[in-house]
């Protein structure tokens, strides 16, 4: 799953690629005033995590998405559903007004998944 900053960067890449670090920095600037090197570092990490692919042209890296937006969105939604409801069926019950029991503690331990 992507962090909020990684998601902002990916949205810029999905919005128009191939794209350079400088162009991404400018695209996310209204909401995030980040230095070039910060954006470059995050994009390099996304490349190594296989979210981005890059090519070198005239000493400049150009980035393109390796994974599409719908795949990332679907994985994030699945994680959210599992974390709060356990299953799609439990979510459907909740949406239909059926109360679902809070998850039980396993061996007395607190599930810190979202903490």
Secondary structure, DSSP 4 states (H G I P E B T S, - for coil): ---HHHHHHHHHHHHSSSB-HHHHHHHHTTT----HHHHHHHHHHHHHTTSEEEEEETTEEEEEESS-HHHHHHHHHHHHHHHHTSSHHHHHHHHTT---PPPPPBTTB---TT-
